[in-house]
Amino acid sequence: MLAYPSVSRPLSRALIFWGEITVKLVVAATAVIFALPVSADTIGPYSSLLVFGDSLSDPGNVQAATLNAGGTWLDSVYPEGQYTNGDTWATQLGADFTSGTNFDYGGATAVTNGDASPDFALQREFYASAAPDLGDSPLTAIWFGGNDFRAILGAGLPSEQQVLTTAGGVITSITTGILELSQTGLSEFLVFGLPDLGKLPAIVGSPLEPQVSGAIGQYNLALQNSL
């Protein structure tokens, strides 16, 4: 079993964690908190949904940036401007492209890596600059880590040290981000664990699948324990 580095807990209250869940279940699980029916104006006990993350929650930010830069978008693959054939869980719960409360970008990482995708730290800067009106009781959702781990899976099975370093970096970035956001007055956070990356098309059925699945399971547990 991998021994993940410990991280001191940034907050001991107002934190909800979902671990190894599949993308198909995200909306169903989130709906329990929001007490469906929901809309941009009525999301249960919360006044608004603020979201930070990657392609699993991107409401169309990468599409807009791509088109604004003169690039082209794969409309035939992602017709709604999101990395899915419909709407992401966040868009379905009101944090869509026009909401002003979704700062996710496809390809983003928890840890700053210098690439073109705005990472968690830069997304927080975008949020601070935009200063959206969140109402009296916002819920902040954070979902990162998939791209951090995918970066070390491209050349085969990563070493134990690579996994530990990546997991530690992601967890530290997430907990640091929560601390910084809590200092701006935010107090309730929804933190997602990662789906089973062993089920990625490039990995499922290969000798890597059980090792990757096991590593992600342990990461999710370490992330939960850090919150």
C-alpha positions as CSV (number, residue, x, y, z in Angstrom):
1,M,0.0,0.0,0.0
2,L,1.3,3.5,-0.9
3,A,2.0,5.7,2.1
4,Y,0.7,9.1,1.1
5,P,2.1,12.2,2.8
6,S,-0.1,13.7,5.5
7,V,-1.6,17.2,5.0
8,S,-2.9,19.2,7.9
9,R,-6.7,19.8,7.6
10,P,-7.6,23.3,6.5
11,L,-11.2,23.2,7.7
12,S,-12.9,20.8,10.0
13,R,-16.5,21.8,9.1
14,A,-18.6,22.7,6.1
15,L,-16.9,20.2,3.8
16,I,-18.5,17.5,1.8
17,F,-16.5,14.8,0.0
18,W,-17.4,12.4,-2.8
19,G,-14.8,9.8,-3.5
20,E,-14.5,7.3,-6.3
21,I,-17.7,8.0,-8.2
22,T,-18.4,7.7,-11.8
23,V,-19.2,10.7,-14.0
24,K,-22.7,9.3,-14.7
25,L,-23.5,9.4,-11.0
26,V,-22.2,12.9,-10.3
27,V,-25.5,14.7,-11.1
28,A,-27.6,12.1,-9.3
29,A,-25.4,12.4,-6.2
30,T,-25.2,16.2,-6.3
31,A,-29.0,16.4,-6.7
32,V,-29.4,14.9,-3.2
33,I,-27.7,17.9,-1.7
34,F,-29.5,20.4,-3.9
35,A,-32.9,18.8,-3.2
36,L,-34.2,18.6,-6.8
37,P,-35.8,20.2,-8.6
38,V,-33.0,22.7,-9.1
39,S,-32.3,25.6,-11.4
40,A,-29.8,28.5,-11.5
41,D,-32.2,30.3,-9.1
42,T,-33.1,27.4,-6.8
43,I,-30.3,25.1,-5.7
44,G,-31.7,23.8,-2.5
45,P,-30.4,25.7,0.6
46,Y,-27.6,27.4,-1.4
47,S,-27.8,30.8,-3.0
48,S,-25.3,29.9,-5.8
49,L,-22.9,27.3,-7.1
50,L,-19.2,28.4,-7.5
51,V,-17.1,25.9,-9.4
52,F,-13.4,25.3,-10.0
53,G,-12.0,22.4,-12.0
54,D,-11.3,20.8,-15.4
55,S,-13.1,19.4,-18.4
56,L,-15.5,17.5,-16.1
57,S,-17.1,20.8,-15.2
58,D,-16.0,23.2,-18.0
59,P,-19.2,25.1,-19.1
60,G,-17.6,26.3,-22.3
61,N,-14.7,28.4,-21.2
62,V,-12.2,26.6,-23.4
63,Q,-14.4,26.8,-26.4
64,A,-14.8,30.6,-25.9
65,A,-11.1,31.1,-25.4
66,T,-10.4,29.0,-28.5
67,L,-12.8,30.9,-30.7
68,N,-11.7,34.3,-29.4
69,A,-8.1,33.4,-30.3
70,G,-9.2,32.5,-33.9
71,G,-9.1,28.8,-33.4
72,T,-11.8,26.2,-34.3
73,W,-13.9,24.0,-32.1
74,L,-14.9,20.4,-32.6
75,D,-18.7,21.0,-32.9
76,S,-19.3,17.6,-34.3
77,V,-17.8,16.0,-31.1
78,Y,-18.7,18.6,-28.5
79,P,-21.8,20.4,-29.9
80,E,-22.6,22.2,-26.6
81,G,-19.1,23.7,-26.2
82,Q,-18.5,21.3,-23.3
83,Y,-16.4,18.1,-23.1
84,T,-19.4,15.9,-23.3
85,N,-22.3,15.3,-25.8
86,G,-24.6,17.3,-23.6
87,D,-24.2,19.4,-20.5
88,T,-21.8,18.8,-17.6
89,W,-23.2,18.3,-14.1
90,A,-22.3,21.9,-13.2
91,T,-24.2,23.3,-16.1
92,Q,-27.2,21.2,-15.2
93,L,-27.1,22.7,-11.7
94,G,-27.0,26.3,-12.9
95,A,-23.2,27.0,-13.1
96,D,-23.3,27.4,-16.8
97,F,-21.3,29.6,-19.2
98,T,-23.5,32.6,-18.5
99,S,-23.6,32.2,-14.8
100,G,-20.4,34.0,-14.1
101,T,-19.6,31.5,-11.3
102,N,-17.9,28.6,-13.2
103,F,-14.2,29.1,-13.7
104,D,-13.4,25.6,-14.9
105,Y,-11.2,25.0,-17.9
106,G,-10.7,21.7,-19.8
107,G,-7.1,20.5,-19.3
108,A,-6.7,22.3,-16.0
109,T,-4.5,20.8,-13.3
110,A,-4.6,21.3,-9.5
111,V,-0.8,21.9,-9.5
112,T,0.6,24.8,-11.5
113,N,2.5,23.4,-14.5
114,G,3.0,26.4,-16.8
115,D,0.8,25.1,-19.7
116,A,-2.0,27.0,-21.4
117,S,-4.8,25.7,-19.3
118,P,-5.6,27.9,-16.3
119,D,-4.9,25.8,-13.2
120,F,-6.5,26.0,-9.8
121,A,-4.4,29.0,-8.7
122,L,-5.2,31.0,-11.8
123,Q,-8.8,30.1,-11.7
124,R,-8.9,31.6,-8.2
125,E,-7.4,34.8,-9.6
126,F,-10.1,34.9,-12.3
127,Y,-12.7,34.5,-9.6
128,A,-11.2,37.3,-7.4
129,S,-11.1,39.6,-10.5
130,A,-14.7,38.8,-11.5
131,A,-16.0,39.1,-8.0
132,P,-19.4,37.6,-8.8
133,D,-22.4,38.1,-6.5
134,L,-22.8,34.7,-4.8
135,G,-25.6,35.6,-2.4
136,D,-25.6,34.8,1.3
137,S,-25.0,31.0,1.2
138,P,-22.9,29.8,-1.8
139,L,-21.5,26.3,-2.2
140,T,-18.1,26.0,-3.7
141,A,-17.3,22.9,-5.7
142,I,-13.8,21.8,-6.5
143,W,-12.9,18.9,-8.8
144,F,-9.2,18.5,-9.9
145,G,-6.6,15.8,-10.2
146,G,-7.4,13.9,-13.3
147,N,-5.1,15.8,-15.6
148,D,-2.3,15.7,-12.9
149,F,-2.4,11.9,-12.8
150,R,-2.9,11.5,-16.6
151,A,0.4,13.4,-17.1
152,I,2.3,10.6,-15.4
153,L,0.4,7.8,-17.0
154,G,1.4,8.5,-20.6
155,A,4.6,6.5,-20.6
156,G,3.3,3.3,-18.8
157,L,3.1,2.5,-15.2
158,P,4.5,5.4,-13.1
159,S,6.8,4.7,-10.2
160,E,5.5,4.7,-6.6
161,Q,7.4,8.0,-6.1
162,Q,5.8,9.6,-9.1
163,V,2.3,8.6,-7.7
164,L,3.2,9.9,-4.2
165,T,4.6,13.1,-5.5
166,T,1.6,13.7,-7.8
167,A,-1.0,12.8,-5.1
168,G,0.8,15.0,-2.5
169,G,0.9,17.9,-4.9
170,V,-2.8,17.7,-5.8
171,I,-3.9,17.3,-2.2
172,T,-1.7,20.3,-1.1
173,S,-3.0,22.4,-4.0
174,I,-6.7,21.6,-3.2
175,T,-6.3,22.2,0.6
176,T,-4.4,25.4,0.0
177,G,-7.0,26.6,-2.4
178,I,-9.8,25.9,0.1
179,L,-7.9,27.8,2.8
180,E,-7.4,30.8,0.5
181,L,-11.1,30.8,-0.6
182,S,-12.3,30.4,3.0
183,Q,-10.4,33.6,3.8
184,T,-12.6,35.4,1.3
185,G,-15.7,34.4,3.2
186,L,-16.6,31.2,1.6
187,S,-17.4,28.5,4.1
188,E,-19.1,25.5,2.4
189,F,-17.1,23.3,0.0
190,L,-18.0,20.3,-2.1
191,V,-14.7,18.4,-3.0
192,F,-14.8,15.6,-5.5
193,G,-12.5,12.7,-5.5
194,L,-11.5,11.1,-8.8
195,P,-13.3,8.6,-10.9
196,D,-11.5,5.3,-11.5
197,L,-8.8,6.3,-14.1
198,G,-8.1,2.6,-14.6
199,K,-11.2,2.7,-16.7
200,L,-9.8,5.2,-19.2
201,P,-9.9,3.7,-22.7
202,A,-6.1,3.7,-23.0
203,I,-5.8,1.8,-19.7
204,V,-8.8,-0.4,-19.2
205,G,-8.1,-4.1,-19.9
206,S,-4.3,-3.5,-19.8
207,P,-1.9,-4.7,-17.1
208,L,-2.0,-1.1,-15.8
209,E,-5.7,-1.2,-14.9
210,P,-5.5,-2.7,-11.4
211,Q,-2.5,-0.7,-10.4
212,V,-4.0,2.6,-11.6
213,S,-7.4,1.8,-10.0
214,G,-5.7,1.0,-6.7
215,A,-3.6,4.1,-6.7
216,I,-6.6,6.4,-7.4
217,G,-8.6,4.7,-4.6
218,Q,-5.8,5.4,-2.2
219,Y,-5.5,9.0,-3.4
220,N,-9.2,9.5,-2.8
221,L,-8.9,8.2,0.7
222,A,-5.9,10.5,1.4
223,L,-7.7,13.5,-0.1
224,Q,-10.8,12.8,2.1
225,N,-8.6,12.4,5.2
226,S,-6.9,15.8,4.5
227,L,-10.2,17.7,4.6
